[in-house]
Amino acid sequence: MTTEKDTRVSPEAPSKKGFFEKPLSRREMLKLTATAGIGAALGIGGMKAIVYGAEKLTGDSSKRHTLIPFHGMYQAGIITPQQDHVVFATYDLTTSSLLDLRDLLKTWTQYAQAMCSGNPVGQMSSNAYLPPVDTGEAEGLEPSRLTLTFGFGPTLFHNDSGDRFGLAARKPTVLQQIPPMQRDQLDPNWCGGDLCVQACADNPQVAFHAIRNLTRAAAGVAALRWMQDGFLKAPTDASGQPQTPRNLFGFKDGTANRDILTDTAMKQYLWASAADGPAWMANGTYLAVRRIQMLIQNWDRSSLKDQESTFGRHKVSGAPFGASNEFDKINPAALPADSHVRLAHGDGTNKMLRRSYSYLSGVDPKTGLADVGLLFLAFQRNPQKQFVPVLQRLQESDALNEYIVHVGSAVFACPPGVQPGGYVGQTLLESM
């Protein structure tokens, strides 16, 4: 990579006004916890954890409440209250130069800081015969709570070509490809990747703009492997209180997140520590990805009774069988043995933070049916102890298997957040 990319970026300096400098209104508090389903129950300490590093703009009313700062202890886009849209992209590196990789991550960091601040990735060139540095489709749009979350796949550390970057010894032990499952129908075009970027925003054009500019910056160093966009919208009740969003089967999706978004639970189930090894992943986390196609034609012919028995929850209220309310404690004995919720819950020790989105990708050319489904995204401290056991249980006997097909799979190590003056992956690349 050349240094030209680095000098083109002039991101606006981040505001120094803290998010909690002014008190939050009740409505703001509810918006921030929309998809976590925890309202004000966490108190101010818990809210600081959820919106760690978030700031409130006071000068530009067009950006007010729409900015999530890029810098922080943890990467944004993990415990950030879930936005309405995602564009998820993975990349294969086309270089074997560690310097090229480092330069790319530095450039991506500069671009990310600019775009998350609502700015273009560079100044407009005075030479009309050169392509603009920024693609321009987000010009005049609010930041829309854009977050960019980066991850490293197992093949970054070692692939069929060997240890390309001298990073094999620094690969986390738990960063292993998800093992083959008996019901998988995986398409290689929807699997893997050396690098990933999750762009989330309340405006789909803002999210796509971010991925587009990062992809342009990677030319000659990394090539797009696969990309999926998605959507999700949390409804509100009559009083304006946010509710759990629903997937394309019409069931609430993300109810269990309430149990993990506390300081104690996040320390136990979400954030990696130096004691876990390797030290460079401290305050990072691991992302499991599955692209799950939904056979909605079959589902739509199923009775309500069968649908509810498949999940083990009531469709309208979201309450588990044997209970009255969505967030009531699950009693596995009250659920069908093959129900999705009972198997996913297990003994309650495999908690993960779900951040999934529905997708619509036209018509499946193989079947002639609608290609719709779920881009399953789950963050956790140890995918080998959390995600993989759950997936194995579900694949063996989940009643939902009649209506879904797993067609894509990937896993990534998401390093800790970036400090001002630093860059994504610095703890990995500069502690060698």
matplotlib code that plots the C-alpha trace (Angstrom):
import matplotlib.pyplot as plt

x = [0.0, 1.1, 1.2, -1.1, -4.2, -3.0, -2.5, -5.9, -7.8, -8.5, -11.1, -12.7, -11.3, -13.8, -15.8, -14.5, -17.9, -18.9, -22.2, -23.3, -22.4, -26.1, -28.8, -30.6, -34.4, -36.5, -37.2, -33.5, -32.8, -35.4, -34.1, -30.6, -31.8, -34.3, -33.0, -31.4, -34.8, -33.5, -34.9, -33.6, -33.1, -29.3, -29.1, -26.5, -23.6, -25.0, -25.9, -22.3, -21.2, -23.7, -22.9, -19.3, -17.6, -20.7, -21.0, -23.8, -23.3, -24.3, -23.4, -24.8, -28.5, -28.5, -26.1, -27.7, -28.1, -26.8, -23.1, -21.4, -17.7, -15.2, -12.7, -13.1, -12.1, -14.3, -15.1, -18.4, -21.1, -21.1, -22.9, -24.0, -27.9, -28.7, -29.2, -31.8, -29.5, -26.3, -23.9, -21.5, -18.5, -15.5, -12.3, -9.4, -5.9, -4.1, -0.7, 1.8, 3.3, 2.8, 3.6, 0.7, -1.6, -0.6, -1.0, -4.5, -5.6, -4.3, -6.1, -9.3, -9.0, -8.7, -11.6, -13.7, -13.1, -14.1, -17.3, -18.5, -18.1, -20.3, -17.4, -16.1, -13.0, -11.0, -11.1, -12.5, -9.6, -9.0, -8.1, -11.3, -9.5, -9.0, -11.6, -13.1, -11.5, -15.0, -17.7, -20.2, -23.5, -23.6, -23.0, -25.5, -26.8, -26.6, -24.1, -27.1, -25.3, -22.8, -20.5, -17.8, -16.6, -13.6, -12.5, -9.8, -10.5, -8.5, -7.0, -5.3, -3.0, -2.5, -4.1, -3.3, -0.3, 1.1, 2.0, 1.9, 2.4, 4.3, 1.2, 0.5, 2.0, -0.4, -3.5, -6.0, -6.6, -10.4, -10.3, -11.1, -13.3, -16.8, -16.8, -18.9, -22.5, -24.7, -27.4, -25.1, -25.5, -22.8, -21.9, -18.2, -19.3, -20.9, -18.1, -14.9, -12.7, -9.4, -11.0, -14.5, -16.2, -19.7, -21.2, -24.4, -26.4, -30.0, -29.7, -28.8, -27.1, -24.8, -23.8, -23.2, -21.2, -18.9, -18.2, -17.8, -15.1, -13.3, -13.4, -11.9, -9.1, -8.3, -7.6, -4.4, -4.2, -7.6, -10.5, -14.1, -15.0, -18.7, -21.2, -24.7, -27.0, -29.7, -32.5, -34.2, -36.7, -37.7, -41.3, -42.6, -45.7, -48.3, -46.2, -43.1, -41.3, -39.2, -40.0, -37.9, -37.7, -39.1, -37.5, -39.1, -40.9, -42.7, -41.2, -39.3, -35.6, -33.1, -35.1, -32.1, -29.8, -31.3, -29.4, -26.0, -26.0, -24.9, -21.3, -21.0, -22.5, -20.4, -17.3, -18.2, -19.7, -18.6, -15.2, -12.0, -9.3, -5.6, -5.9, -7.7, -4.8, -3.5, -3.0, -3.6, -7.3, -8.0, -11.2, -11.9, -14.5, -15.3, -18.0, -19.8, -21.6, -24.2, -26.2, -29.4, -31.9, -35.6, -38.0, -40.9, -43.1, -43.2, -43.4, -46.4, -48.4, -47.8, -50.5, -50.0, -49.9, -47.1, -45.2, -45.3, -44.4, -41.4, -40.0, -41.4, -42.7, -46.0, -45.9, -47.6, -46.3, -43.0, -43.6, -42.0, -44.4, -45.4, -45.0, -47.0, -44.4, -41.6, -38.8, -40.1, -37.6, -37.5, -38.6, -37.1, -39.5, -42.5, -41.1, -41.3, -38.0, -37.2, -38.2, -35.7, -35.7, -35.2, -32.3, -30.7, -31.1, -29.6, -28.5, -28.1, -24.3, -23.9, -25.0, -24.1, -24.9, -27.1, -26.9, -28.7, -30.5, -33.0, -32.0, -33.8, -31.7, -34.1, -34.9, -32.8, -31.8, -31.6, -35.2, -37.0, -38.1, -37.5, -34.0, -34.7, -33.4, -31.3, -27.8, -27.0, -24.3, -23.4, -20.5, -19.0, -15.9, -15.2, -17.0, -15.8, -17.6, -20.5, -21.6, -20.4, -22.2, -25.5, -25.1, -24.5, -27.6, -29.7, -28.5, -29.2, -32.9, -34.2, -37.7, -36.8, -34.6, -37.6, -37.8, -34.2, -30.9, -27.5, -25.7, -22.9, -20.5, -17.6, -15.9, -13.7, -11.6, -12.7, -9.8, -10.2, -11.3, -9.0, -7.5, -7.0, -3.8, -4.0, -5.4, -7.4, -5.3, -2.5, -2.4, -1.8, 0.7, 2.8, 3.4, 5.3]
y = [0.0, 3.6, 6.3, 8.4, 6.8, 7.9, 11.5, 11.9, 11.4, 14.4, 13.2, 15.8, 15.7, 13.9, 15.9, 15.9, 16.3, 13.2, 11.4, 11.7, 15.4, 16.1, 14.0, 11.4, 11.7, 8.6, 8.4, 8.6, 5.9, 3.6, 4.2, 3.3, -0.1, -0.8, -4.2, -5.1, -5.2, -4.0, -0.4, 1.5, -1.6, -1.5, 2.0, 4.5, 2.2, -0.4, 2.3, 3.5, 0.0, -0.3, 3.0, 3.0, 6.0, 7.3, 11.1, 13.6, 16.4, 19.8, 22.1, 20.5, 19.7, 17.6, 15.1, 15.2, 11.7, 10.1, 9.7, 6.7, 7.5, 5.1, 5.1, 3.3, 0.3, -2.0, -1.8, -0.1, -2.2, -4.9, -3.7, -0.6, -0.6, -2.3, -0.2, -0.8, -2.0, -3.9, -4.5, -7.3, -7.9, -10.3, -10.0, -12.2, -10.7, -10.7, -9.8, -11.7, -8.5, -7.7, -4.0, -4.0, -5.5, -2.9, 0.0, -1.3, -1.4, 2.0, 3.4, 1.6, 3.1, 6.6, 6.1, 4.6, 7.5, 10.0, 8.2, 7.4, 11.2, 11.9, 13.1, 12.1, 10.0, 12.8, 16.3, 16.7, 16.8, 20.0, 17.9, 17.0, 14.2, 12.1, 10.0, 11.6, 10.1, 9.6, 8.0, 10.7, 8.9, 9.8, 13.5, 15.5, 12.5, 12.2, 9.7, 7.5, 5.9, 4.3, 1.7, -0.3, -3.5, -5.3, -9.0, -11.4, -14.9, -18.0, -17.9, -14.6, -16.5, -19.6, -20.8, -23.2, -21.1, -21.3, -18.5, -15.6, -12.8, -14.6, -14.4, -18.2, -18.2, -15.4, -17.1, -17.5, -21.1, -20.7, -19.2, -22.3, -22.8, -24.0, -27.8, -29.4, -30.0, -32.9, -30.7, -28.0, -27.2, -24.6, -22.7, -21.7, -18.4, -17.5, -18.8, -17.7, -14.6, -13.3, -10.1, -8.9, -5.6, -5.2, -1.8, -1.0, 2.2, 3.4, 4.4, 1.6, 4.0, 5.1, 1.5, 0.7, 3.9, 2.7, -0.7, 0.7, 3.1, 0.5, -1.8, 0.8, 1.5, -2.2, -2.4, -4.4, -5.7, -7.3, -8.4, -8.7, -12.3, -12.1, -9.4, -9.5, -6.7, -7.0, -5.2, -5.2, -2.9, -2.8, -1.8, 0.5, 0.2, 2.9, 4.6, 4.7, 1.9, -0.2, -3.9, -6.9, -7.0, -10.0, -12.2, -13.2, -16.1, -13.5, -14.5, -12.2, -12.4, -11.3, -11.8, -13.6, -10.5, -9.1, -11.7, -10.8, -7.0, -6.6, -5.9, -9.3, -11.3, -9.4, -10.2, -13.8, -14.4, -11.6, -10.0, -11.9, -11.3, -11.5, -14.6, -16.3, -15.8, -14.3, -11.0, -8.9, -10.0, -8.5, -6.5, -8.1, -10.8, -13.5, -13.4, -16.4, -15.9, -18.1, -17.3, -19.2, -19.4, -19.6, -21.8, -19.4, -21.2, -24.2, -22.1, -20.1, -23.3, -24.4, -23.9, -21.4, -24.3, -26.0, -22.7, -22.1, -25.7, -25.4, -22.4, -23.2, -19.6, -17.9, -15.9, -12.7, -12.3, -14.0, -15.8, -19.2, -22.1, -22.4, -18.6, -15.4, -12.8, -12.6, -12.2, -14.8, -17.5, -20.5, -23.8, -26.4, -29.1, -27.0, -26.8, -29.5, -31.5, -30.6, -26.9, -24.3, -22.3, -25.4, -26.6, -23.2, -22.5, -25.8, -25.6, -21.8, -21.8, -21.0, -17.4, -15.2, -11.7, -12.0, -9.2, -10.8, -9.3, -10.5, -10.5, -10.5, -11.5, -11.9, -15.4, -18.5, -19.6, -23.2, -23.4, -20.5, -19.5, -16.4, -16.3, -14.8, -15.6, -14.6, -13.3, -14.7, -12.7, -13.7, -12.3, -14.3, -14.9, -18.5, -19.8, -23.4, -23.4, -21.2, -21.2, -24.6, -26.7, -24.8, -25.3, -29.0, -29.4, -27.5, -29.5, -32.8, -32.4, -28.8, -28.8, -25.6, -27.6, -28.4, -24.7, -23.6, -24.3, -23.2, -22.0, -19.8, -19.9, -17.9, -17.0, -14.0, -12.6, -9.0, -7.2, -4.5, -1.0, 1.6, 4.4, 7.9, 7.8, 4.0, 1.7, -1.5, -4.6, -2.6, -4.9, -7.8, -6.3, -4.2, -6.6, -9.1]
z = [0.0, -0.6, 2.0, -0.2, 1.4, 4.8, 3.9, 2.2, 5.4, 7.6, 10.1, 12.4, 15.9, 18.2, 20.7, 24.3, 25.8, 27.6, 26.9, 30.5, 30.8, 30.5, 32.1, 30.0, 29.6, 30.2, 26.4, 25.6, 28.1, 26.5, 23.0, 24.1, 25.5, 22.7, 21.7, 25.0, 26.6, 29.9, 30.1, 33.1, 35.2, 35.0, 36.5, 35.4, 35.9, 33.6, 31.1, 31.0, 30.1, 27.3, 25.7, 26.7, 25.0, 23.4, 23.2, 22.6, 20.0, 21.2, 18.3, 15.1, 15.6, 12.4, 14.1, 17.6, 19.1, 15.9, 16.6, 18.3, 18.8, 17.2, 20.0, 23.3, 25.5, 23.5, 19.8, 19.0, 17.4, 20.1, 23.1, 21.3, 21.1, 17.9, 14.8, 12.1, 9.3, 8.8, 5.9, 6.9, 4.7, 4.7, 2.9, 1.7, 1.9, -1.5, 0.0, 2.1, 3.5, 7.1, 6.3, 3.8, 6.4, 9.0, 6.5, 5.6, 9.2, 9.8, 6.7, 7.7, 11.2, 9.8, 7.4, 10.2, 12.5, 9.8, 8.7, 12.3, 12.9, 9.9, 7.7, 4.3, 4.3, 2.6, 1.1, -2.4, -4.9, -6.8, -9.8, -11.7, -13.6, -10.5, -8.8, -5.6, -2.4, -0.9, -3.0, -1.8, -1.4, 2.3, 1.7, 3.8, 5.7, 9.5, 11.0, 11.8, 14.8, 12.4, 14.0, 12.4, 14.1, 12.8, 13.2, 12.2, 10.9, 11.6, 8.1, 8.9, 11.2, 9.1, 5.8, 3.0, 2.1, 5.6, 8.0, 5.6, 8.1, 10.9, 13.1, 13.7, 17.2, 18.1, 17.1, 19.9, 20.8, 20.7, 17.2, 15.3, 12.3, 13.3, 12.9, 10.2, 11.3, 10.2, 8.6, 7.1, 3.4, 3.4, 0.3, 0.2, -1.3, 2.1, 4.4, 5.9, 5.4, 6.7, 7.8, 8.5, 9.0, 10.5, 9.5, 11.4, 11.1, 11.2, 7.5, 5.1, 2.7, 5.5, 6.3, 2.6, 2.1, 4.9, 3.5, 0.0, 1.1, 3.1, 0.2, -2.1, 0.4, 0.4, -3.4, -4.1, -0.5, 0.3, -1.9, -1.0, -0.3, 0.6, 1.7, 3.2, 4.2, 6.7, 8.6, 11.9, 13.6, 17.2, 17.7, 20.5, 22.6, 23.1, 25.7, 23.5, 25.3, 23.0, 22.5, 21.4, 17.5, 15.5, 12.9, 9.7, 11.3, 13.4, 16.7, 19.1, 18.5, 21.2, 24.4, 26.1, 25.6, 28.7, 30.8, 29.4, 29.4, 33.0, 34.1, 35.8, 32.9, 30.2, 32.1, 32.3, 28.9, 26.5, 27.0, 26.6, 29.3, 29.4, 31.5, 28.6, 26.3, 24.2, 26.0, 22.8, 22.9, 26.3, 26.1, 22.8, 21.9, 19.4, 16.7, 15.4, 12.0, 10.4, 7.3, 7.8, 5.0, 6.1, 4.2, 4.7, 2.2, 4.5, 7.6, 6.4, 5.9, 9.5, 12.2, 15.0, 17.4, 15.5, 15.1, 18.9, 19.7, 17.4, 19.3, 22.8, 23.1, 22.5, 19.3, 20.3, 23.9, 23.5, 26.8, 27.2, 27.6, 31.3, 31.8, 31.2, 30.2, 27.7, 30.2, 32.7, 33.6, 31.3, 32.8, 30.3, 31.6, 30.4, 26.8, 24.1, 24.2, 20.6, 20.9, 19.7, 23.0, 25.2, 23.2, 22.8, 26.5, 27.6, 31.2, 30.9, 30.7, 27.0, 27.0, 24.0, 22.9, 19.8, 17.2, 14.3, 11.3, 8.8, 5.2, 1.8, -1.2, -4.0, -5.5, -4.9, -8.4, -7.2, -5.9, -7.5, -4.0, -2.0, -0.5, 2.9, 6.3, 9.3, 9.4, 12.8, 14.6, 18.2, 20.3, 23.1, 25.2, 23.9, 20.8, 21.6, 24.9, 24.0, 20.4, 19.2, 21.9, 21.3, 17.5, 18.0, 20.2, 17.7, 14.7, 16.4, 17.3, 16.9, 15.5, 13.7, 11.4, 9.2, 8.3, 8.0, 6.2, 7.3, 4.1, 5.5, 8.4, 9.8, 13.1, 13.9, 16.7, 17.3, 19.0, 21.7, 20.9, 19.5, 21.6, 20.0, 17.9, 17.6, 15.0, 14.7, 15.5, 17.1, 20.1, 17.7, 15.3, 17.6, 20.5, 18.4]

ax = plt.figure().add_subplot(projection="3d")
ax.plot(x, y, z, "-o")
ax.set_aspect("equal")
plt.show()
